[in-house]
């Protein structure tokens, strides 16, 4: 799923405010207000001139509106064009959304290597889903050689940021011994953490894993989970 509207608009870079006049910023605010009212046609009129002048957040909003067909006919190709312009200016939501489009071949020719590069750029800015998607691409070997060890690194970063599914994937890697030394206790720990975040499948997998574990190891795994939470999931 693409980055949503509100989540996809980060704090505006200070530079953008310096480059654009007060009237331009007022027009941008009018566009946002129109979006909140569901008046996408008015929002489009406000955002387009600003986007054409290079305002990065307006470019992202143009991409989003074409992506989801808000106030304009849905167009993956046009969405990708606007995301590309904003991504080149370092807009993290645009980097992520464009990466998804390259991964899926939506509006652009599918290119896993470009997707990975964009995910890395978004990940460098702390985008949790970018970390997760990078990990999955290393697991699946899309655009890169399959590498569970590198996948483990990206899943860890996503898990630290609170992603619900990354811990479950880490649990699977530790249970199977993919890219890491097989360790049921650590597998249990990560599945437990994923389950605590609302992943019901992780709860089922944790309970199934317990059938292969002795009580002392289950107790240790629960202790490891508590310690990991206490450490804010870093260095687990």
C-alpha positions as CSV (number, residue, x, y, z in Angstrom):
1,X,0.0,0.0,0.0
2,X,1.3,3.4,-0.9
3,X,2.1,6.0,1.7
4,X,-1.1,7.6,2.9
5,X,-1.9,11.4,2.6
6,X,-1.2,12.6,6.1
7,X,1.6,10.1,6.8
8,X,3.2,11.0,3.5
9,X,3.7,14.7,4.2
10,X,6.6,15.1,6.5
11,X,7.6,18.4,8.1
12,X,8.5,20.8,5.3
13,X,12.2,21.4,4.8
14,X,13.3,24.8,6.0
15,X,14.8,25.4,2.6
16,X,11.4,25.2,0.9
17,X,10.1,28.0,3.1
18,X,13.1,30.2,2.2
19,X,12.6,29.6,-1.5
20,X,8.9,30.4,-1.7
21,X,7.1,33.6,-0.9
22,X,4.4,34.0,1.7
23,X,1.6,34.0,-0.9
24,X,2.9,30.7,-2.3
25,X,2.9,29.2,1.2
26,X,-0.6,30.6,1.7
27,X,-1.7,28.9,-1.5
28,X,-0.2,25.6,-0.3
29,X,-2.1,26.0,3.0
30,X,-5.3,26.6,1.0
31,X,-4.6,23.4,-0.9
32,X,-4.2,21.4,2.3
33,X,-7.4,22.9,3.6
34,X,-9.2,21.9,0.5
35,X,-7.9,18.3,0.9
36,X,-9.2,18.2,4.4
37,X,-12.6,19.2,3.1
38,X,-12.5,16.6,0.4
39,X,-12.4,19.3,-2.3
40,X,-9.7,17.8,-4.4
41,X,-10.4,19.9,-7.5
42,X,-9.6,23.1,-5.6
43,X,-6.6,21.4,-4.0
44,X,-5.3,20.5,-7.5
45,X,-5.6,24.1,-8.6
46,X,-3.5,25.2,-5.6
47,X,-0.9,22.6,-5.8
48,X,-0.1,22.3,-9.5
49,X,1.5,25.8,-10.0
50,X,3.5,25.4,-6.9
51,X,4.6,21.9,-7.9
52,X,5.6,23.2,-11.4
53,X,7.8,25.8,-9.6
54,X,9.5,23.1,-7.7
55,X,7.8,23.1,-4.3
56,X,8.6,19.5,-3.1
57,X,5.6,19.0,-0.9
58,X,3.3,20.2,-3.7
59,X,5.0,17.8,-6.1
60,X,4.4,14.9,-3.6
61,X,0.7,15.9,-3.3
62,X,0.3,16.0,-7.1
63,X,1.8,12.5,-7.2
64,X,-0.5,11.3,-4.5
65,X,-3.6,12.8,-6.1
66,X,-2.8,11.1,-9.4
67,X,-1.9,7.9,-7.6
68,X,-5.3,7.7,-6.0
69,X,-7.4,9.6,-8.5
70,X,-8.3,12.4,-6.2
71,X,-9.6,15.4,-8.1
72,X,-8.1,14.1,-11.3
73,X,-8.2,10.9,-13.4
74,X,-6.1,8.2,-11.8
75,X,-2.8,7.8,-13.6
76,X,0.2,5.8,-12.4
77,X,2.4,7.3,-15.0
78,X,1.7,10.9,-14.0
79,X,1.9,9.9,-10.3
80,X,5.3,8.5,-10.9
81,X,6.4,11.7,-12.7
82,X,5.6,13.9,-9.8
83,X,7.0,11.4,-7.2
84,X,10.2,11.4,-9.3
85,X,10.5,15.1,-9.1
86,X,10.0,15.2,-5.3
87,X,12.2,12.2,-4.8
88,X,15.0,13.9,-6.5
89,X,14.7,16.7,-3.9
90,X,14.9,14.1,-1.1
91,X,11.2,13.8,-0.2
92,X,11.1,10.5,1.8
93,X,7.4,9.7,1.1
94,X,8.0,10.2,-2.7
95,X,11.1,8.0,-2.6
96,X,9.1,5.2,-0.9
97,X,6.1,5.5,-3.2
98,X,8.2,5.6,-6.3
99,X,10.2,2.6,-5.1
100,X,6.9,0.7,-4.8
101,X,6.0,1.7,-8.3
102,X,9.3,0.4,-9.7
103,X,9.0,-2.8,-7.7
104,X,5.5,-3.4,-9.0
105,X,6.0,-1.9,-12.5
106,X,3.2,0.6,-12.0
107,X,3.4,3.7,-14.2
108,X,7.1,2.8,-14.9
109,X,9.0,-0.2,-16.3
110,X,9.6,-2.6,-13.5
111,X,13.1,-2.2,-12.2
112,X,14.1,-3.9,-8.9
113,X,17.5,-2.2,-8.8
114,X,16.0,1.2,-9.0
115,X,13.4,0.2,-6.4
116,X,16.2,-0.9,-4.1
117,X,18.1,2.3,-4.5
118,X,15.0,4.4,-3.7
119,X,14.2,2.2,-0.7
120,X,17.7,2.7,0.6
121,X,17.4,6.5,0.2
122,X,14.0,6.4,2.1
123,X,15.5,4.0,4.7
124,X,18.4,6.4,5.3
125,X,15.8,8.9,6.4
126,X,14.2,6.5,8.8
127,X,11.3,5.2,6.7
128,X,10.3,1.9,8.4
129,X,8.4,0.3,5.5
130,X,11.4,1.0,3.3
131,X,13.6,-1.0,5.7
132,X,11.0,-3.8,5.7
133,X,10.6,-3.9,1.9
134,X,14.4,-3.9,1.4
135,X,14.6,-6.9,3.7
136,X,12.0,-8.7,1.7
137,X,13.8,-8.1,-1.6
138,X,17.0,-9.6,-0.1
139,X,15.0,-12.6,1.1
140,X,13.4,-13.0,-2.4
141,X,16.5,-12.1,-4.4
142,X,14.7,-9.4,-6.4
143,X,17.3,-7.0,-7.9
144,X,20.0,-8.4,-5.7
145,X,21.5,-11.8,-4.8
146,X,19.5,-13.5,-2.2
147,X,21.1,-12.7,1.1
148,X,19.4,-13.6,4.4
149,X,22.2,-12.0,6.4
150,X,21.5,-8.6,4.9
151,X,17.8,-9.2,5.1
152,X,18.3,-9.8,8.8
153,X,19.9,-6.3,9.2
154,X,17.0,-4.5,7.5
155,X,14.3,-6.5,9.3
156,X,16.1,-5.5,12.6
157,X,15.9,-1.8,11.7
158,X,12.2,-2.1,10.8
159,X,11.6,-4.0,14.0
160,X,13.3,-1.3,16.1
161,X,11.0,1.3,14.5
162,X,7.8,-0.7,15.5
163,X,6.9,-2.5,12.3
164,X,4.4,-5.3,13.1
165,X,5.7,-7.9,10.6
166,X,9.5,-7.4,10.7
167,X,9.8,-9.3,14.1
168,X,7.8,-12.2,12.7
169,X,10.2,-12.4,9.7
170,X,13.2,-12.3,12.1
171,X,11.5,-15.1,14.0
172,X,11.3,-17.2,10.9
173,X,15.0,-16.6,10.0
174,X,16.1,-17.7,13.5
175,X,13.8,-20.7,13.5
176,X,15.2,-21.9,10.1
177,X,18.8,-20.7,10.6
178,X,18.7,-18.5,7.5
179,X,21.5,-16.0,7.6
180,X,21.9,-16.5,11.3
181,X,22.7,-19.4,13.7
182,X,19.5,-21.3,14.3
183,X,18.1,-20.3,17.7
184,X,14.6,-21.3,18.8
185,X,14.8,-18.9,21.8
186,X,15.5,-15.9,19.6
187,X,12.9,-17.1,17.1
188,X,10.3,-17.3,20.0
189,X,11.4,-13.9,21.2
190,X,10.8,-12.2,17.9
191,X,7.5,-14.0,17.2
192,X,6.4,-13.0,20.7
193,X,7.2,-9.3,19.9
194,X,5.4,-9.5,16.6
195,X,2.3,-11.0,18.3
196,X,2.3,-8.3,21.0
197,X,2.0,-5.8,18.2
198,X,-1.1,-7.4,16.9
199,X,0.2,-10.0,14.4
200,X,-2.1,-13.0,15.0
201,X,-0.2,-15.2,12.6
202,X,3.0,-14.6,14.7
203,X,1.1,-15.8,17.7
204,X,0.1,-19.0,16.0
205,X,3.7,-19.6,14.8
206,X,5.0,-18.9,18.3
207,X,2.7,-21.5,19.8
208,X,3.7,-24.0,17.1
209,X,7.4,-23.3,17.8
210,X,6.8,-24.0,21.5
211,X,6.0,-27.6,20.6
212,X,9.7,-28.0,19.6
213,X,11.0,-26.3,22.7
214,X,11.6,-27.4,26.3
215,X,10.0,-25.3,29.1
216,X,13.3,-23.8,30.2
217,X,14.0,-22.5,26.8
218,X,10.5,-21.0,26.5
219,X,11.0,-19.3,29.9
220,X,14.4,-17.9,28.6
221,X,12.7,-16.7,25.4
222,X,10.1,-14.8,27.4
223,X,12.8,-13.3,29.4
224,X,14.7,-12.2,26.3
225,X,11.5,-10.6,24.9
226,X,11.1,-8.5,28.1
227,X,14.8,-7.5,27.9
228,X,14.4,-6.6,24.2
229,X,11.4,-4.4,24.9
230,X,13.3,-2.7,27.8
231,X,16.2,-1.9,25.4
232,X,13.8,-0.3,22.9
233,X,14.4,-3.3,20.6
234,X,18.0,-2.3,20.0
235,X,20.7,-4.9,20.1
236,X,18.3,-7.8,20.5
